Amino acid sequence: MSKKILILNGSPRSKGNTAMLCDALSAGARSAGHQVTRFDLHKLDIHGCLGCVKGGKDPASPCVQKDDM
């Protein structure tokens, strides 16, 4: 039974040990027939919550911040 696997790489080093482990995990999972999605978080524009309590009014855009989240 095929699984969907999500990998979140939080390391800022694109070619570091964590990236190599993510690559190995991805390759092994794909060879076993699973679907793998990987996000390298250091490449994304993600802002912390402002606590503004203005989100949730528009289901298509639940947060006032327009970042990669």
Helices and strands as residue ranges (DSSP letters): E 4-9, H 17-31, E 35-40, G 41-43
